[in-house]
Amino acid sequence: MHDHLWRDNWIEFKARLMAQWEHLTHHELDAATDKREHVLKHIELREGVDRAEAERRLREVEKTR
């Protein structure tokens, strides 16, 4: 879907993820580079939301330009 964000613009996209979720660390995101599932899991755990909500929130960030 938004694979280009994960591959081509990782540094910019990582900054957007960190702005949205302050609890995500550089280390966690660097370990998750190009791995959307990893990021989803961190959002679930850090934000205390279920998978569907984490997916919805991540899609919102992916849509933002």
Number of C-alpha atoms within 10 A of each C-alpha: 6 10 12 10 16 18 13 11 11 16 15 11 18 20 13 15 20 14 12 13 15 10 14 18 14 12 8 13 21 14 12 17 15 17 14 15 11 15 22 21 16 19 23 17 13 13 15 11 13 13 14 11 15 20 18 12 15 17 13 10 14 17 9 8 6
